[in-house]
Amino acid sequence: MGRWICCLCSRVVDSLMLLLVLALSCNPSTAATASPSAPHIKPSYNFGRTFLGLDKCNACIGTSICKKFFKEEIRFDTWLSSHLKLPPSYLLSYSGNYTDDAKSWRMVDITRLTSKYRHDRADKRICISLLKSKTCSLERALRRTHRFQKWLRAKRLTPDLVQGLSSPMLRCPSQRLLDRIVRRYAEVPDAGSIYMDHLTDRDKLRLLYTLSVNSHPILLQIFPDVEGWPFPRYLGSCGRLVVSASTRPLRDFYGAAPEVAADLALQLLTVLRSMGTNDLNYFFYFTHVDAGTFGVFSNGHLFIRDASTLGIIDKEEGSQLIDGQQEYKDIFSCLTVDCQSAFVSCNSIREKHSLVMVCQELLPKLLKGKFLQPVQEKIDSFLQHCANGLTDDQGVNEAVAKLVELLKPLRSCDSRFAYRYPDCKYSDKY
């Protein structure tokens, strides 16, 4: 009997020792020292409110995609690195990666509406001009302005509420365009209404701030790519950062093969034509173009990468604001531009302006020296006629038509152009 009890006690002690070992291995603090093969803790981004611009809200763009940043479902281009570090905050744009399932990732562009330097200057201007201080609560300062008090009382976004804002999109506003902004503003739950009842005071300030600084994200929201508009998809905002589908700037293709250059030139001219004539009767025009204005997706499809210099004229309703009213200016008119800048008259804008700018600034760099003679000589001649066409509407249209006719047979049909392949094999259109 005694030997049986002694044996039983021995087994109990062995069992207790085994449980103790298991418990130690499950304790992270002891396991790290006891086991050399302990799993490595995944590093994380140390996001700060300042980097994202959340410390400036509600004088910011929005917060719709902040959770993605903090859950690391949006990462910068070093997301595969074992040392995750935030890029410098002074950059205007960043390459990033976005996921919905933590398995498949897709490229995105993470951008600021303007440089951090200009943002900081604007913030100081707000505090000094409104509260006579170098630092202040931006939200409290902006809420006290006459313009925002009018926004708070308004049931509907009307032309007088946006008069004097520097955005080209709002220089010649129609009520139909402003209703579209309210109805499709993606930083609030979709109400599908032209009235601003579903916008809180905070939402109204964010919308006004965005329109005052840079209307690019608003254009992406109200004219989405899924409806056929040539803009990258808007994915959301966090503080003063905007996330959208990734494109490579057109400048990256200046050294491309001739057939690629011909394809992109034709797409560029097609986009400009569609922005002048579309089913909704809006006429889009550029106030400025450069090598970053347009971008190209991985499938070869060309889009408008930067919509900040796009103006809109409503051909159906016309402008609801006469040119004299545009001269009204306040702090919201001066957040990113010189307050002394003169507005372009709505009546002075011509449909050929965008074509002429592209012929002057972009197409010569894209098509220069790409083709054999006499084709190259003809291309250069048509581009010159187009670039000099400010005084000759008919000359611009004829030069562009001839350029299109010349470029069409120069492009190829293969997998490099996934946006139209293999359709081009079976269509006379290509």
N, C-alpha and C positions, 0 to 999 in steps of 0.2 A: 504494500500500500504506500509506504514512504517513498520507495523508488519510483512509483507511478506519479506521485505528486511532484517529485523532483524533476521528472522528465517533462511533465506538463508545464512547470514553471520555466524550464529552459526554452520550451517552444514559445511561450508567451513573450519571454525576453527577446528571442529572435524576431518575432513578429513586430514588437515595439521598435526594435532597431531598424527594421526595414521601413516602417512607417516614418520614422524620424529622417531617414535618408531621403525618402520620397518628398517629405515636407520641405527639406532643405533645398532640394532641386527645383521645387515649384516657387520658392521665394526669390524674386529677382535680385534682391540685395545680396543674398548669400550665394546664389547661383553664379553671379558674375565673377566671384572670387574662387568658387569651388570648381567651376568647370571652364576650361580654356576654350571649349567649342560653343560657348553661349552665343545666341544669335545677335547680330549687330543691330542696334537701334537705328531705324530709318531717320536720316536727317530731314529737317523741315525748313522751309522758308521762314524767316523771322519777319513777317509782314508788319509794317508800322502804319499807323493811320496817316502819317505824313507822306509816305511814299505813294499811297493810293489816293491821297487827297481827301480822305474821309474827315480829317480834322477841319476841313473847310465847309463841310455840308452844314446847311442846305444851300450854300453857294457853290453847288457842284452839279454834276450831270445826273447822277442817280446811284442806286444801290442794288439794282436788279441782279447783278452777277457776283456780288461780294462773296456769297457762300462758296462759289466755285473757287475763288482765290484761296479762301481760308481752308477749304478741304483739299487743296492742292490738285483740284481737277482742272485748273488752269495753271500751267507752268511755263516758265520762260525757256528759251532755247537750250538751257543746260539741264533740262529735266532728267536726262539719263545719267547725269554726273552724280558721284557720291558726295560731292560737296556743293549743296544747293545754295547759291548766293543770289541775292537780288542784284540786278544790273544798276548802273548809275541812274540816279533820279533825274539828272538834267537832260537825258535823251528825250527826243520827241516821239519815237516809236520803238517798239520791241517786237521780235519774233517770239511766238509762244506756241504752246500745244494745249489742246482742249480735249476733254473726254467726258462721256456720259456714263461709261461702264468701267472705267479704270483699266481697260484692256486695250481698246483701240483709241488711238490718238490722231487728231488732225491739226494741221497748222492753222494758226490764227495770227492776226495782227493786233497788237495792244498799243494804243496810241493816246497821246494827249491832244486836247483840242488846240493847244498852243504850248510853247515851251514853258518849262517851269519858271524860267527867268521872267518871261512876260506875265505869267500867272502871278508871280510874287509882286511884280511892279503894279499890276492891276489891283491886287489886294491892298497894297499900301495907298494907292490912289483913292480907293473907296474910303479907307479910314481917315485919310487926311482931308479929303474934300467934304465928307459928310459929318465926321465927328471930330475933326481937327486933332487927330491923334495918329501916331505912326503904327499903332496896333489897336485892334478892336475886334468885336464880334461882327464878322462880316454879315451874318444873317440879320442881326439886330439893326445894323446900319442900313442894309438894303430894304428891309421891311418898312423903314420910316420914309422911304422915298415916295414922291408924289405918284410916280408911275406904278409902283407896286401896290400902293393903296387903291389905285384904279383897278388893277388886276384883281384884288381881293373882292371888290364890289361887283365885278363883271360876271355876268352869267354866260357870256359868249365871247370868244376871242375875236375882236373887231380890229380893223385897220388902224384906228387911232391908238390902240394899245401897243402897237409895234412900230409906230412911226419914229423915224430917227435912228433905228437900230442899224448897225453897220453891215449886217449880213446881206449879200447880194440877193438872197432868196426873198427878202422882205422889202426890197426897195420899191417894188411895184406890186403890192399885195392885192389879192382879190379875196372876197369873203369866202368863196368856194375853197381856195387854198388854205385859209386859216381854219376853216371847219375841218378840213382833212387832217391838219396837224393835231387838233384836239381829239378827233375821233380815233386816230391811229398812234397816239403817243404811247410808246411801249413801256415806259417806266412806271405806269400805273395799271391796275386791273382794267381790262378792256370793257368799256361801257358801250361802245358803239354809238355814242351820242355826240352831237355837235355842241352841246352845252357843257360847261365846265363844272357841273354839280358834283361829278365824281372825282374832281381834283381837290385835294386838301390844300391848305395854305402852303405847306411844304412843297407839294407837287407843283404848284403855280410858280414858286420861286425857282425851283430847279429848271422848269421849262423856260422861264424868262431868262435865267442865267445862261442856259445852253444856247438859246437863240441869240443872245447878246455876244457870246464869245465866238461861237463857230456852229453853223447850222448843219455841218456834215452829218452828225448822228441822226438828226431829225429827218433829213432827206432819205437816209437809209431806211428809216422806220416807215415813212409815209409812201415811199415808192419802192416796195420790197422786191428783191430779185425773183421771188416765187411767182410774181405777176409779170415777169418778163422785163423788168427795168434793169438797166446795165449798171447795177451797184452791187458791191459785196454784201453778204448777209450780215445784218446787225444782230449780235448775240447778247449784248447787254452792256451795262456800265457799272463801275464801282468808284465812287468818289469822283476823281477827275480823269479816270482812265476809261477808254472805250474799247470794247472787244468786237472784232468783226472777222469774217472769213479772210484768209490770207491770199494776197496776190504779190507777184513780183513786179516792181516798177518797170515801166517801159524802157527806162534807160539801160536796164540789164540786157536789152535785146538790140541795142544799136550795132552790136557786132555779130548779129545772127546771120544765118545762111540766107541767101537771096529769096528762096521760097518761103521762109518764115517771115522775113521782112515784108514781102508782098502780101502775105496773108494778114499780118497785123495792120498794115496800112489800109487794106480794104475793110477790115473790121472797124478801124478807127473812123473812117469816112461813113460807114454804115451807122455807127452809133450817133454821130453828129446829125445825120439825116433823121434818125428816129427821134432824137431829142427836139428836133424842129417841127416834126409832124408825127403826131401820135393820136390814139383814139380818145384820149382825155382832153385834147385841145390845149395842152400846156406847151408853151415854147420855152425850152431851156437854152440858156446861153452862158458862155464862160466870160468872166471878166479878166481871167489870166489862166494860162496853161504853162506847164513845165514838164520835165521828164518824170515827175512823180505824180502827175495828175491822173494818168492812166496806169492800169496794172493788168497783169496776165495771170490767169489761174493755171494750175498744173496741167489742165486739159487743153491749154492753148487758147482759151476763150478770153477776149479782152473786155475789161470793165472799167468804169470810172472809179479810180482808187481814192481820189480825194475830191469830195463834192463841195468843199468850202468856198470855192470861187464860182459856183453855179448860181445864176439868177434865174427867176421864173416869171414869165408873163402869161397871164391867163387870156388866151385868145377868145374864150367863150364869154367871159364877164368883163375883161379889161381890168385896169388898175382902179382900185377904190380910193387911191390916195393921190392927190395932185402933187406935182413936183415941189411946190412951195411948202407943203406940209412935211416933206422929207427933211427939211432943214432943222426941224425941232431936234435938240440934242440934250442929253442929260448924262449921268454917270454910266448908264447902261450902253450909251452910244460910244463910249470911249474905253471899254475894257481891254480891247486888243488893238485898237487903231488910234491914230492921231485924231483928236477931236476936230482938228481943222480940215480934215479930208473932205473934199467936196463930193457930193453924190452925183452919180451919172443919171442924166435925165431919162425917164422911161421912154420918152418919145424918140430918143436918139439911138436906141438899140435896134440893130438890123440883123436879119437872120443870117447873113453871111459872115458876121464878125467872128464866130467860132471857127468857121472854115478857114478864114484868112489867117487867124492866129496859129492854127495847127499847121497850115502850109508854110508859115514863117518859122515856127519854133521847133516842131517835132518831126514832120515828114522828111525834111532834108537830111536830118541826122540819121533817120531810120533807113532811108533809101539811097544815101550817097554812095556812089562807087560800087553798087551791088551787082549791076547787070552789064552785059556786053553792049557795045555800040551796034546799031544806032538806037537801041531801046533806052539806054541810060540817058542819052542826049534828049530824047523825047520826054522822058520822065522829068528831068531837070527843067525843061522848058515849060511843061504844064504846071509844075510847082511854082515856078517864077510868076507865071500869069496869075495863078491863084493868090500868091502872096502879095501881089501888087493890085489886088482887085477891090480895094476899098471904095474906089470911085466908079466901079463897073460891076454891077450885079450880074449882068448877063455873062460877062467874061469869067467871073468866078465859077458860075454854074457850068459853063461849057468846059472850062479847064478841068474841073473835078470829074465831069462825066467822061472826058477823054482819058483821064488818069485811071479811073476805074476800069474802063474798057481795056487799057493797056496792061493793068496789073492782074486781071482775072486769070489769063492763061499762064501766068508766071508762078502761081502757087501750085502746090502738089497735094495729092490725096494719099495720106499714109497715117500711121498710128501716132505720129507726133502731134497731129491735130485731132485729138480724141473728141473734142466737142462737136466735130462734124464727120467723124469717121466711124463706121464704114458708109454712112449715108451718102457721102460724096461719090462713092463708087457707082451708085445707081440713080444719080440725079443730074440732070442737065444744068441745074442751078450752079453747080460747082465746075 
